[in-house]
Amino acid sequence: IVRELNGPTKTHGIESVKALGVVDLGAEFQSMQGYQMRARIFTIKPGGVVARHEHQSRPGYAYILSGKVMEHRNDEKAALVRQAGDIAIERTGVAHWWENTFDEPMVALIVDIYKPE
């Protein structure tokens, strides 16, 4: 961890979240009972924000399909501009938040492992 990270507490400006599919990992690996791998398409409008959150035992990838987004992370010294073709890797210990400060929507394919509550 490089730095303490503060950020917004409310998500807003999400145009859509489209579920693409889910794999029950417990059916694949006995030790993964209760966990799923999911794929979603996130679209964030200009001015939109994904609030600060942490990835604890919820690894994932965010692949930018189109547009740009500013990603603020606790494992980087400064904010990063993510654009089409970039991938953000999310793992335990990573706290981050996104903001679309650009003029067009940002669309990302998000694939992560999670445990539904």
N, CA, C and O atoms as a Tinker XYZ file with bonds, in Angstrom:
   468  protein
     1  N      0.860000   -1.176000    0.000000    73     2
     2  CA     0.000000    0.000000    0.000000    64     1     3
     3  C      0.902000    1.234000    0.000000    63     2     4     5
     4  O      1.796000    1.363000    0.836000    81     3
     5  N      0.659000    2.115000   -0.927000    73     3     6
     6  CA     1.487000    3.299000   -1.087000    64     5     7
     7  C      0.957000    4.481000   -0.284000    63     6     8     9
     8  O      1.731000    5.281000    0.241000    81     7
     9  N     -0.381000    4.587000   -0.191000    73     7    10
    10  CA    -0.946000    5.769000    0.474000    64     9    11
    11  C     -2.339000    5.486000    1.023000    63    10    12    13
    12  O     -3.024000    4.544000    0.624000    81    11
    13  N     -2.721000    6.348000    1.957000    73    11    14
    14  CA    -4.097000    6.343000    2.460000    64    13    15
    15  C     -4.972000    6.929000    1.352000    63    14    16    17
    16  O     -4.561000    7.865000    0.666000    81    15
    17  N     -6.157000    6.389000    1.180000    73    15    18
    18  CA    -7.012000    6.866000    0.093000    64    17    19
    19  C     -8.386000    7.231000    0.620000    63    18    20    21
    20  O     -9.113000    6.384000    1.139000    81    19
    21  N     -8.728000    8.491000    0.481000    73    19    22
    22  CA   -10.075000    8.952000    0.775000    64    21    23
    23  C    -10.788000    9.141000   -0.553000    63    22    24    25
    24  O    -10.149000    9.281000   -1.596000    81    23
    25  N    -12.097000    9.146000   -0.512000    73    23    26
    26  CA   -12.848000    9.342000   -1.738000    64    25    27
    27  C    -14.328000    9.420000   -1.456000    63    26    28    29
    28  O    -14.753000    9.345000   -0.303000    81    27
    29  N    -15.113000    9.571000   -2.506000    73    27    30
    30  CA   -16.563000    9.708000   -2.333000    64    29    31
    31  C    -17.176000    8.447000   -1.732000    63    30    32    33
    32  O    -16.676000    7.339000   -1.923000    81    31
    33  N    -18.272000    8.645000   -1.002000    73    31    34
    34  CA   -18.953000    7.530000   -0.343000    64    33    35
    35  C    -20.225000    7.117000   -1.077000    63    34    36    37
    36  O    -20.846000    6.117000   -0.718000    81    35
    37  N    -20.615000    7.866000   -2.089000    73    35    38
    38  CA   -21.840000    7.572000   -2.839000    64    37    39
    39  C    -21.522000    7.387000   -4.316000    63    38    40    41
    40  O    -20.827000    8.199000   -4.925000    81    39
    41  N    -22.043000    6.306000   -4.877000    73    39    42
    42  CA   -21.931000    6.052000   -6.310000    64    41    43
    43  C    -23.081000    6.769000   -7.012000    63    42    44    45
    44  O    -24.217000    6.755000   -6.539000    81    43
    45  N    -22.772000    7.392000   -8.140000    73    43    46
    46  CA   -23.827000    8.027000   -8.941000    64    45    47
    47  C    -23.378000    8.098000  -10.397000    63    46    48    49
    48  O    -22.190000    7.987000  -10.697000    81    47
    49  N    -24.335000    8.283000  -11.292000    73    47    50
    50  CA   -24.015000    8.432000  -12.704000    64    49    51
    51  C    -23.696000    7.129000  -13.418000    63    50    52    53
    52  O    -23.018000    7.127000  -14.445000    81    51
    53  N    -24.188000    6.014000  -12.871000    73    51    54
    54  CA   -24.000000    4.732000  -13.545000    64    53    55
    55  C    -25.144000    4.601000  -14.553000    63    54    56    57
    56  O    -26.315000    4.542000  -14.177000    81    55
    57  N    -24.790000    4.556000  -15.822000    73    55    58
    58  CA   -25.816000    4.461000  -16.859000    64    57    59
    59  C    -26.444000    3.074000  -16.871000    63    58    60    61
    60  O    -27.661000    2.937000  -16.995000    81    59
    61  N    -25.602000    2.038000  -16.739000    73    59    62
    62  CA   -26.135000    0.680000  -16.731000    64    61    63
    63  C    -25.111000   -0.306000  -16.189000    63    62    64    65
    64  O    -23.904000   -0.068000  -16.226000    81    63
    65  N    -25.630000   -1.419000  -15.684000    73    63    66
    66  CA   -24.827000   -2.573000  -15.294000    64    65    67
    67  C    -25.544000   -3.774000  -15.908000    63    66    68    69
    68  O    -26.657000   -4.119000  -15.512000    81    67
    69  N    -24.894000   -4.394000  -16.869000    73    67    70
    70  CA   -25.496000   -5.530000  -17.570000    64    69    71
    71  C    -24.783000   -6.811000  -17.154000    63    70    72    73
    72  O    -23.579000   -6.960000  -17.367000    81    71
    73  N    -25.543000   -7.741000  -16.555000    73    71    74
    74  CA   -24.975000   -9.035000  -16.165000    64    73    75
    75  C    -24.789000   -9.891000  -17.412000    63    74    76    77
    76  O    -25.710000  -10.037000  -18.215000    81    75
    77  N    -23.598000  -10.454000  -17.569000    73    75    78
    78  CA   -23.310000  -11.301000  -18.724000    64    77    79
    79  C    -23.330000  -12.780000  -18.380000    63    78    80    81
    80  O    -23.654000  -13.607000  -19.233000    81    79
    81  N    -22.989000  -13.126000  -17.142000    73    79    82
    82  CA   -22.989000  -14.528000  -16.751000    64    81    83
    83  C    -22.355000  -14.736000  -15.397000    63    82    84    85
    84  O    -21.609000  -13.892000  -14.902000    81    83
    85  N    -22.667000  -15.890000  -14.801000    73    83    86
    86  CA   -22.159000  -16.254000  -13.479000    64    85    87
    87  C    -21.746000  -17.723000  -13.509000    63    86    88    89
    88  O    -22.442000  -18.554000  -14.092000    81    87
    89  N    -20.610000  -18.044000  -12.879000    73    87    90
    90  CA   -20.151000  -19.425000  -12.705000    64    89    91
    91  C    -20.118000  -19.702000  -11.212000    63    90    92    93
    92  O    -19.508000  -18.953000  -10.449000    81    91
    93  N    -20.779000  -20.787000  -10.791000    73    91    94
    94  CA   -20.741000  -21.221000   -9.397000    64    93    95
    95  C    -19.402000  -21.915000   -9.176000    63    94    96    97
    96  O    -19.201000  -23.041000   -9.632000    81    95
    97  N    -18.493000  -21.252000   -8.481000    73    95    98
    98  CA   -17.156000  -21.806000   -8.287000    64    97    99
    99  C    -17.144000  -23.018000   -7.368000    63    98   100   101
   100  O    -16.233000  -23.842000   -7.449000    81    99
   101  N    -18.147000  -23.141000   -6.491000    73    99   102
   102  CA   -18.247000  -24.308000   -5.623000    64   101   103
   103  C    -18.452000  -25.586000   -6.419000    63   102   104   105
   104  O    -18.023000  -26.657000   -5.990000    81   103
   105  N    -19.102000  -25.487000   -7.575000    73   103   106
   106  CA   -19.300000  -26.649000   -8.439000    64   105   107
   107  C    -18.012000  -27.024000   -9.170000    63   106   108   109
   108  O    -17.851000  -28.154000   -9.631000    81   107
   109  N    -17.106000  -26.062000   -9.268000    73   107   110
   110  CA   -15.829000  -26.282000   -9.953000    64   109   111
   111  C    -14.719000  -26.707000   -8.989000    63   110   112   113
   112  O    -13.889000  -27.557000   -9.313000    81   111
   113  N    -14.720000  -26.096000   -7.794000    73   111   114
   114  CA   -13.667000  -26.336000   -6.799000    64   113   115
   115  C    -14.327000  -26.477000   -5.440000    63   114   116   117
   116  O    -14.982000  -25.543000   -4.978000    81   115
   117  N    -14.173000  -27.612000   -4.793000    73   115   118
   118  CA   -14.800000  -27.866000   -3.497000    64   117   119
   119  C    -14.492000  -26.762000   -2.485000    63   118   120   121
   120  O    -15.365000  -26.375000   -1.707000    81   119
   121  N    -13.267000  -26.256000   -2.490000    73   119   122
   122  CA   -12.866000  -25.245000   -1.509000    64   121   123
   123  C    -13.468000  -23.864000   -1.785000    63   122   124   125
   124  O    -13.291000  -22.946000   -0.985000    81   123
   125  N    -14.166000  -23.710000   -2.894000    73   123   126
   126  CA   -14.733000  -22.402000   -3.265000    64   125   127
   127  C    -16.248000  -22.352000   -3.059000    63   126   128   129
   128  O    -16.933000  -21.531000   -3.669000    81   127
   129  N    -16.776000  -23.245000   -2.186000    73   127   130
   130  CA   -18.207000  -23.259000   -1.909000    64   129   131
   131  C    -18.683000  -21.866000   -1.511000    63   130   132   133
   132  O    -18.062000  -21.210000   -0.675000    81   131
   133  N    -19.779000  -21.416000   -2.106000    73   131   134
   134  CA   -20.360000  -20.122000   -1.779000    64   133   135
   135  C    -19.833000  -18.972000   -2.619000    63   134   136   137
   136  O    -20.362000  -17.863000   -2.531000    81   135
   137  N    -18.810000  -19.199000   -3.428000    73   135   138
   138  CA   -18.232000  -18.144000   -4.269000    64   137   139
   139  C    -18.684000  -18.284000   -5.711000    63   138   140   141
   140  O    -18.939000  -19.384000   -6.199000    81   139
   141  N    -18.775000  -17.155000   -6.373000    73   139   142
   142  CA   -19.137000  -17.117000   -7.779000    64   141   143
   143  C    -18.155000  -16.241000   -8.546000    63   142   144   145
   144  O    -17.539000  -15.334000   -7.987000    81   143
   145  N    -18.023000  -16.526000   -9.825000    73   143   146
   146  CA   -17.296000  -15.646000  -10.730000    64   145   147
   147  C    -18.354000  -15.036000  -11.644000    63   146   148   149
   148  O    -19.166000  -15.748000  -12.235000    81   147
   149  N    -18.333000  -13.709000  -11.753000    73   147   150
   150  CA   -19.352000  -13.048000  -12.567000    64   149   151
   151  C    -18.692000  -12.120000  -13.579000    63   150   152   153
   152  O    -17.568000  -11.655000  -13.390000    81   151
   153  N    -19.420000  -11.870000  -14.648000    73   151   154
   154  CA   -18.976000  -10.927000  -15.672000    64   153   155
   155  C    -20.106000   -9.927000  -15.898000    63   154   156   157
   156  O    -21.270000  -10.297000  -16.046000    81   155
   157  N    -19.723000   -8.636000  -15.922000    73   155   158
   158  CA   -20.710000   -7.563000  -16.098000    64   157   159
   159  C    -20.123000   -6.471000  -16.992000    63   158   160   161
   160  O    -18.906000   -6.300000  -17.069000    81   159
   161  N    -20.997000   -5.746000  -17.657000    73   159   162
   162  CA   -20.604000   -4.554000  -18.406000    64   161   163
   163  C    -21.107000   -3.347000  -17.621000    63   162   164   165
   164  O    -22.307000   -3.207000  -17.385000    81   163
   165  N    -20.185000   -2.481000  -17.219000    73   163   166
   166  CA   -20.500000   -1.239000  -16.495000    64   165   167
   167  C    -20.389000   -0.076000  -17.462000    63   166   168   169
   168  O    -19.424000    0.010000  -18.222000    81   167
   169  N    -21.364000    0.816000  -17.443000    73   167   170
   170  CA   -21.283000    2.050000  -18.218000    64   169   171
   171  C    -21.444000    3.221000  -17.249000    63   170   172   173
   172  O    -22.452000    3.330000  -16.551000    81   171
   173  N    -20.437000    4.092000  -17.215000    73   171   174
   174  CA   -20.441000    5.258000  -16.327000    64   173   175
   175  C    -20.576000    6.517000  -17.179000    63   174   176   177
   176  O    -19.766000    6.759000  -18.073000    81   175
   177  N    -21.599000    7.310000  -16.898000    73   175   178
   178  CA   -21.839000    8.553000  -17.627000    64   177   179
   179  C    -20.751000    9.580000  -17.321000    63   178   180   181
   180  O    -20.077000    9.477000  -16.296000    81   179
   181  N    -20.573000   10.569000  -18.199000    73   179   182
   182  CA   -19.696000   11.691000  -17.846000    64   181   183
   183  C    -20.163000   12.295000  -16.517000    63   182   184   185
   184  O    -21.357000   12.521000  -16.321000    81   183
   185  N    -19.228000   12.553000  -15.615000    73   183   186
   186  CA   -19.558000   13.073000  -14.291000    64   185   187
   187  C    -19.887000   11.985000  -13.282000    63   186   188   189
   188  O    -20.052000   12.280000  -12.098000    81   187
   189  N    -19.985000   10.741000  -13.717000    73   187   190
   190  CA   -20.338000    9.630000  -12.837000    64   189   191
   191  C    -19.175000    9.203000  -11.956000    63   190   192   193
   192  O    -18.009000    9.417000  -12.289000    81   191
   193  N    -19.517000    8.591000  -10.822000    73   191   194
   194  CA   -18.532000    8.167000   -9.825000    64   193   195
   195  C    -18.892000    6.779000   -9.304000    63   194   196   197
   196  O    -20.058000    6.497000   -9.025000    81   195
   197  N    -17.886000    5.916000   -9.174000    73   195   198
   198  CA   -18.014000    4.675000   -8.408000    64   197   199
   199  C    -17.312000    4.958000   -7.090000    63   198   200   201
   200  O    -16.104000    5.195000   -7.061000    81   199
   201  N    -18.074000    4.932000   -5.994000    73   199   202
   202  CA   -17.562000    5.322000   -4.676000    64   201   203
   203  C    -16.367000    4.481000   -4.244000    63   202   204   205
   204  O    -16.159000    3.369000   -4.729000    81   203
   205  N    -15.590000    5.039000   -3.321000    73   203   206
   206  CA   -14.432000    4.347000   -2.768000    64   205   207
   207  C    -14.882000    3.033000   -2.149000    63   206   208   209
   208  O    -15.851000    2.984000   -1.392000    81   207
   209  N    -14.163000    1.973000   -2.482000    73   207   210
   210  CA   -14.432000    0.661000   -1.901000    64   209   211
   211  C    -13.147000   -0.144000   -1.882000    63   210   212   213
   212  O    -12.178000    0.187000   -2.566000    81   211
   213  N    -13.152000   -1.212000   -1.086000    73   211   214
   214  CA   -11.969000   -2.068000   -0.956000    64   213   215
   215  C    -12.287000   -3.459000   -1.468000    63   214   216   217
   216  O    -13.423000   -3.926000   -1.388000    81   215
   217  N    -11.275000   -4.105000   -1.988000    73   215   218
   218  CA   -11.400000   -5.481000   -2.468000    64   217   219
   219  C    -10.755000   -6.393000   -1.436000    63   218   220   221
   220  O     -9.531000   -6.510000   -1.370000    81   219
   221  N    -11.599000   -7.043000   -0.626000    73   219   222
   222  CA   -11.132000   -8.002000    0.375000    64   221   223
   223  C    -11.654000   -9.373000   -0.044000    63   222   224   225
   224  O    -12.860000   -9.622000   -0.014000    81   223
   225  N    -10.754000  -10.246000   -0.428000    73   223   226
   226  CA   -11.130000  -11.586000   -0.897000    64   225   227
   227  C    -12.143000  -11.498000   -2.039000    63   226   228   229
   228  O    -13.062000  -12.312000   -2.133000    81   227
   229  N    -11.962000  -10.495000   -2.906000    73   227   230
   230  CA   -12.848000  -10.309000   -4.068000    64   229   231
   231  C    -12.015000   -9.802000   -5.241000    63   230   232   233
   232  O    -12.166000   -8.655000   -5.662000    81   231
   233  N    -11.129000  -10.663000   -5.773000    73   231   234
   234  CA   -10.276000  -10.226000   -6.871000    64   233   235
   235  C    -11.073000  -10.043000   -8.155000    63   234   236   237
   236  O    -12.118000  -10.663000   -8.356000    81   235
   237  N    -10.554000   -9.179000   -9.015000    73   235   238
   238  CA   -11.225000   -8.972000  -10.284000    64   237   239
   239  C    -10.375000   -8.207000  -11.274000    63   238   240   241
   240  O     -9.302000   -7.692000  -10.957000    81   239
   241  N    -10.894000   -8.155000  -12.476000    73   239   242
   242  CA   -10.310000   -7.379000  -13.564000    64   241   243
   243  C    -11.358000   -6.422000  -14.098000    63   242   244   245
   244  O    -12.535000   -6.769000  -14.193000    81   243
   245  N    -10.934000   -5.228000  -14.444000    73   243   246
   246  CA   -11.791000   -4.265000  -15.122000    64   245   247
   247  C    -11.090000   -3.890000  -16.420000    63   246   248   249
   248  O    -10.061000   -3.213000  -16.404000    81   247
   249  N    -11.647000   -4.329000  -17.539000    73   247   250
   250  CA   -11.068000   -4.071000  -18.857000    64   249   251
   251  C    -11.871000   -2.962000  -19.523000    63   250   252   253
   252  O    -13.076000   -3.103000  -19.731000    81   251
   253  N    -11.216000   -1.874000  -19.853000    73   251   254
   254  CA   -11.905000   -0.725000  -20.436000    64   253   255
   255  C    -12.160000   -0.994000  -21.920000    63   254   256   257
   256  O    -11.231000   -1.197000  -22.701000    81   255
   257  N    -13.430000   -0.992000  -22.282000    73   255   258
   258  CA   -13.833000   -1.236000  -23.672000    64   257   259
   259  C    -13.877000    0.046000  -24.491000    63   258   260   261
   260  O    -13.473000    0.062000  -25.653000    81   259
   261  N    -14.372000    1.124000  -23.878000    73   259   262
   262  CA   -14.422000    2.410000  -24.580000    64   261   263
   263  C    -14.480000    3.541000  -23.568000    63   262   264   265
   264  O    -14.858000    3.345000  -22.414000    81   263
   265  N    -14.097000    4.727000  -24.021000    73   263   266
   266  CA   -14.076000    5.899000  -23.160000    64   265   267
   267  C    -12.858000    5.912000  -22.258000    63   266   268   269
   268  O    -11.902000    5.161000  -22.456000    81   267
   269  N    -12.917000    6.787000  -21.259000    73   267   270
   270  CA   -11.829000    6.947000  -20.286000    64   269   271
   271  C    -12.428000    7.127000  -18.895000    63   270   272   273
   272  O    -13.588000    7.513000  -18.746000    81   271
   273  N    -11.614000    6.838000  -17.881000    73   271   274
   274  CA   -12.022000    7.037000  -16.493000    64   273   275
   275  C    -10.767000    7.319000  -15.664000    63   274   276   277
   276  O     -9.690000    6.796000  -15.950000    81   275
   277  N    -10.922000    8.152000  -14.636000    73   275   278
   278  CA    -9.842000    8.394000  -13.676000    64   277   279
   279  C    -10.008000    7.364000  -12.565000    63   278   280   281
   280  O    -11.075000    7.245000  -11.964000    81   279
   281  N     -8.932000    6.620000  -12.302000    73   279   282
   282  CA    -8.961000    5.655000  -11.204000    64   281   283
   283  C     -8.015000    6.128000  -10.116000    63   282   284   285
   284  O     -6.834000    6.368000  -10.370000    81   283
   285  N     -8.537000    6.262000   -8.897000    73   283   286
   286  CA    -7.759000    6.636000   -7.713000    64   285   287
   287  C     -7.559000    5.350000   -6.919000    63   286   288   289
   288  O     -8.534000    4.686000   -6.567000    81   287
   289  N     -6.292000    4.984000   -6.628000    73   287   290
   290  CA    -5.964000    3.725000   -5.963000    64   289   291
   291  C     -4.993000    3.969000   -4.819000    63   290   292   293
   292  O     -4.164000    4.877000   -4.883000    81   291
   293  N     -5.097000    3.154000   -3.768000    73   291   294
   294  CA    -4.170000    3.275000   -2.640000    64   293   295
   295  C     -2.816000    2.626000   -2.920000    63   294   296   297
   296  O     -1.893000    2.770000   -2.119000    81   295
   297  N     -2.680000    1.914000   -4.041000    73   295   298
   298  CA    -1.398000    1.298000   -4.375000    64   297   299
   299  C     -0.672000    2.046000   -5.499000    63   298   300   301
   300  O      0.284000    1.532000   -6.080000    81   299
   301  N     -1.135000    3.260000   -5.797000    73   299   302
   302  CA    -0.488000    4.137000   -6.786000    64   301   303
   303  C     -0.291000    5.515000   -6.159000    63   302   304   305
   304  O     -1.096000    5.937000   -5.329000    81   303
   305  N      0.766000    6.214000   -6.546000    73   303   306
   306  CA     1.054000    7.534000   -5.984000    64   305   307
   307  C      0.089000    8.603000   -6.467000    63   306   308   309
   308  O     -0.171000    9.571000   -5.753000    81   307
   309  N     -0.447000    8.438000   -7.678000    73   307   310
   310  CA    -1.347000    9.437000   -8.257000    64   309   311
   311  C     -2.460000    8.721000   -9.017000    63   310   312   313
   312  O     -2.369000    7.527000   -9.301000    81   311
   313  N     -3.506000    9.470000   -9.340000    73   311   314
   314  CA    -4.619000    8.918000  -10.114000    64   313   315
   315  C     -4.130000    8.487000  -11.493000    63   314   316   317
   316  O     -3.195000    9.064000  -12.047000    81   315
   317  N     -4.781000    7.461000  -12.032000    73   315   318
   318  CA    -4.446000    6.927000  -13.347000    64   317   319
   319  C     -5.588000    7.202000  -14.316000    63   318   320   321
   320  O     -6.757000    7.130000  -13.939000    81   319
   321  N     -5.254000    7.515000  -15.557000    73   319   322
   322  CA    -6.267000    7.600000  -16.609000    64   321   323
   323  C     -6.326000    6.226000  -17.256000    63   322   324   325
   324  O     -5.353000    5.764000  -17.851000    81   323
   325  N     -7.479000    5.581000  -17.132000    73   323   326
   326  CA    -7.699000    4.287000  -17.781000    64   325   327
   327  C     -8.488000    4.559000  -19.058000    63   326   328   329
   328  O     -9.466000    5.306000  -19.050000    81   327
   329  N     -8.047000    3.939000  -20.162000    73   327   330
   330  CA    -8.736000    4.136000  -21.435000    64   329   331
   331  C     -8.869000    2.805000  -22.160000    63   330   332   333
   332  O     -8.328000    1.792000  -21.717000    81   331
   333  N     -9.595000    2.811000  -23.280000    73   331   334
   334  CA    -9.859000    1.584000  -24.028000    64   333   335
   335  C     -8.579000    0.773000  -24.199000    63   334   336   337
   336  O     -7.552000    1.289000  -24.641000    81   335
   337  N     -8.661000   -0.505000  -23.839000    73   335   338
   338  CA    -7.520000   -1.409000  -23.936000    64   337   339
   339  C     -6.756000   -1.581000  -22.642000    63   338   340   341
   340  O     -5.921000   -2.480000  -22.537000    81   339
   341  N     -7.023000   -0.735000  -21.645000    73   339   342
   342  CA    -6.360000   -0.845000  -20.344000    64   341   343
   343  C     -7.115000   -1.824000  -19.448000    63   342   344   345
   344  O     -8.314000   -2.048000  -19.614000    81   343
   345  N     -6.381000   -2.402000  -18.495000    73   343   346
   346  CA    -6.998000   -3.287000  -17.512000    64   345   347
   347  C     -6.581000   -2.843000  -16.111000    63   346   348   349
   348  O     -5.411000   -2.553000  -15.860000    81   347
   349  N     -7.549000   -2.796000  -15.211000    73   347   350
   350  CA    -7.285000   -2.506000  -13.801000    64   349   351
   351  C     -7.412000   -3.830000  -13.052000    63   350   352   353
   352  O     -8.420000   -4.525000  -13.176000    81   351
   353  N     -6.397000   -4.171000  -12.283000    73   351   354
   354  CA    -6.414000   -5.408000  -11.508000    64   353   355
   355  C     -6.789000   -5.063000  -10.071000    63   354   356   357
   356  O     -6.169000   -4.210000   -9.437000    81   355
   357  N     -7.815000   -5.742000   -9.576000    73   355   358
   358  CA    -8.338000   -5.496000   -8.234000    64   357   359
   359  C     -8.071000   -6.733000   -7.389000    63   358   360   361
   360  O     -8.434000   -7.843000   -7.777000    81   359
   361  N     -7.432000   -6.542000   -6.226000    73   359   362
   362  CA    -7.095000   -7.677000   -5.363000    64   361   363
   363  C     -7.189000   -7.242000   -3.902000    63   362   364   365
   364  O     -7.349000   -6.059000   -3.604000    81   363
   365  N     -7.089000   -8.202000   -3.009000    73   363   366
   366  CA    -7.165000   -7.910000   -1.582000    64   365   367
   367  C     -6.168000   -6.817000   -1.212000    63   366   368   369
   368  O     -5.000000   -6.859000   -1.597000    81   367
   369  N     -6.658000   -5.847000   -0.462000    73   367   370
   370  CA    -5.819000   -4.736000   -0.023000    64   369   371
   371  C     -5.951000   -3.502000   -0.888000    63   370   372   373
   372  O     -5.526000   -2.418000   -0.487000    81   371
   373  N     -6.533000   -3.646000   -2.071000    73   371   374
   374  CA    -6.696000   -2.491000   -2.954000    64   373   375
   375  C     -7.975000   -1.745000   -2.593000    63   374   376   377
   376  O     -9.068000   -2.312000   -2.580000    81   375
   377  N     -7.809000   -0.473000   -2.303000    73   375   378
   378  CA    -8.937000    0.451000   -2.149000    64   377   379
   379  C     -8.867000    1.384000   -3.352000    63   378   380   381
   380  O     -7.790000    1.853000   -3.720000    81   379
   381  N    -10.017000    1.651000   -3.964000    73   379   382
   382  CA   -10.001000    2.537000   -5.122000    64   381   383
   383  C    -11.372000    3.139000   -5.366000    63   382   384   385
   384  O    -12.371000    2.725000   -4.779000    81   383
   385  N    -11.393000    4.134000   -6.254000    73   383   386
   386  CA   -12.643000    4.707000   -6.727000    64   385   387
   387  C    -12.410000    5.278000   -8.117000    63   386   388   389
   388  O    -11.288000    5.616000   -8.494000    81   387
   389  N    -13.499000    5.376000   -8.865000    73   387   390
   390  CA   -13.437000    5.842000  -10.251000    64   389   391
   391  C    -14.289000    7.091000  -10.408000    63   390   392   393
   392  O    -15.307000    7.263000   -9.737000    81   391
   393  N    -13.842000    7.970000  -11.324000    73   391   394
   394  CA   -14.667000    9.107000  -11.714000    64   393   395
   395  C    -14.486000    9.359000  -13.205000    63   394   396   397
   396  O    -13.369000    9.372000  -13.724000    81   395
   397  N    -15.607000    9.557000  -13.874000    73   395   398
   398  CA   -15.565000    9.851000  -15.300000    64   397   399
   399  C    -15.568000   11.371000  -15.454000    63   398   400   401
   400  O    -16.620000   12.008000  -15.417000    81   399
   401  N    -14.381000   11.936000  -15.626000    73   399   402
   402  CA   -14.224000   13.390000  -15.776000    64   401   403
   403  C    -14.173000   13.780000  -17.252000    63   402   404   405
   404  O    -13.819000   14.909000  -17.591000    81   403
   405  N    -14.526000   12.847000  -18.117000    73   403   406
   406  CA   -14.412000   13.069000  -19.553000    64   405   407
   407  C    -15.782000   13.309000  -20.188000    63   406   408   409
   408  O    -16.803000   13.277000  -19.501000    81   407
   409  N    -15.800000   13.549000  -21.492000    73   407   410
   410  CA   -17.023000   13.961000  -22.188000    64   409   411
   411  C    -17.844000   12.818000  -22.765000    63   410   412   413
   412  O    -18.901000   13.057000  -23.349000    81   411
   413  N    -17.386000   11.595000  -22.617000    73   411   414
   414  CA   -18.130000   10.468000  -23.164000    64   413   415
   415  C    -18.264000    9.374000  -22.111000    63   414   416   417
   416  O    -17.469000    9.322000  -21.173000    81   415
   417  N    -19.256000    8.502000  -22.252000    73   415   418
   418  CA   -19.397000    7.402000  -21.304000    64   417   419
   419  C    -18.170000    6.486000  -21.337000    63   418   420   421
   420  O    -17.509000    6.353000  -22.367000    81   419
   421  N    -17.880000    5.867000  -20.205000    73   419   422
   422  CA   -16.821000    4.862000  -20.103000    64   421   423
   423  C    -17.518000    3.515000  -19.948000    63   422   424   425
   424  O    -18.406000    3.355000  -19.110000    81   423
   425  N    -17.106000    2.549000  -20.763000    73   423   426
   426  CA   -17.690000    1.210000  -20.720000    64   425   427
   427  C    -16.579000    0.225000  -20.373000    63   426   428   429
   428  O    -15.524000    0.225000  -21.007000    81   427
   429  N    -16.821000   -0.620000  -19.359000    73   427   430
   430  CA   -15.823000   -1.589000  -18.917000    64   429   431
   431  C    -16.452000   -2.962000  -18.740000    63   430   432   433
   432  O    -17.603000   -3.088000  -18.324000    81   431
   433  N    -15.673000   -3.985000  -19.064000    73   431   434
   434  CA   -16.030000   -5.367000  -18.748000    64   433   435
   435  C    -15.402000   -5.673000  -17.392000    63   434   436   437
   436  O    -14.183000   -5.601000  -17.233000    81   435
   437  N    -16.241000   -6.013000  -16.422000    73   435   438
   438  CA   -15.780000   -6.315000  -15.069000    64   437   439
   439  C    -15.984000   -7.812000  -14.829000    63   438   440   441
   440  O    -17.097000   -8.324000  -14.947000    81   439
   441  N    -14.893000   -8.504000  -14.490000    73   439   442
   442  CA   -14.965000   -9.924000  -14.148000    64   441   443
   443  C    -14.372000  -10.064000  -12.757000    63   442   444   445
   444  O    -13.218000   -9.701000  -12.525000    81   443
   445  N    -15.176000  -10.599000  -11.820000    73   443   446
   446  CA   -14.665000  -10.726000  -10.454000    64   445   447
   447  C    -15.189000  -11.983000   -9.788000    63   446   448   449
   448  O    -16.139000  -12.616000  -10.250000    81   447
   449  N    -14.537000  -12.323000   -8.683000    73   447   450
   450  CA   -14.961000  -13.436000   -7.828000    64   449   451
   451  C    -15.547000  -12.815000   -6.576000    63   450   452   453
   452  O    -14.939000  -11.935000   -5.965000    81   451
   453  N    -16.719000  -13.269000   -6.200000    73   451   454
   454  CA   -17.366000  -12.701000   -5.023000    64   453   455
   455  C    -18.214000  -13.752000   -4.327000    63   454   456   457
   456  O    -18.498000  -14.819000   -4.870000    81   455
   457  N    -18.607000  -13.412000   -3.105000    73   455   458
   458  CA   -19.458000  -14.304000   -2.314000    64   457   459
   459  C    -20.771000  -13.560000   -2.063000    63   458   460   461
   460  O    -20.792000  -12.616000   -1.273000    81   459
   461  N    -21.859000  -13.959000   -2.712000    73   459   462
   462  CA   -23.132000  -13.273000   -2.490000    64   461   463
   463  C    -23.520000  -13.358000   -1.016000    63   462   464   465
   464  O    -23.326000  -14.384000   -0.365000    81   463
   465  N    -24.060000  -12.279000   -0.514000    73   463   466
   466  CA   -24.464000  -12.222000    0.905000    64   465   467
   467  C    -25.772000  -12.896000    1.129000    63   466   468
   468  O    -26.257000  -12.941000    2.260000    81   467
